[in-house]
């Protein structure tokens, strides 16, 4: 719900059936990727305010359809790629 209003604005820029892809840091799913969660809590400025979030529910609440997400870990850094289509 936090990001839904901003995501609704994206729909104004996309045609019907347009696709949006977002990538964000997400909570870690393995012990080693969860180290990033701890690091961000203890030293929030180390990643310049980046924090673990999940966006799929916000994308759905914003009205996108066919929403899907893929978890990616690159060099232990946990990311979530979220896809959605405009109605």
TABEL-V368843 format. One record per pair of residues at least 12 apart in sequence whose C-alpha atoms are under 7 Angstrom apart, sorted by the first residue. I is the first residue (numbers start at 0). GAP is how many residues later the second one is. Records with the same first field share a line. If there is no record, write none. Layout:
I->GAP / GAP
This chain:
0->57 / 60
2->55
3->54 / 55 / 57 / 58
4->57
6->52 / 55
7->54
10->75
15->70 / 71
16->68 / 69 / 70
17->67 / 68
18->65 / 66 / 67
19->63 / 64 / 65
20->60 / 61 / 62 / 63
21->59 / 60 / 61
22->56 / 57 / 58 / 59
23->29 / 55 / 56 / 57
24->26 / 27 / 28 / 53 / 54 / 55
25->26 / 27 / 28 / 52 / 53 / 54
26->25 / 26 / 51
27->50
31->44
32->43 / 44 / 45
35->41
36->15
54->27
55->13 / 26
63->20 / 21 / 22 / 23
64->19 / 20 / 21 / 22
65->18 / 19
66->16 / 17
67->14 / 15 / 16
68->12 / 13 / 14
69->12
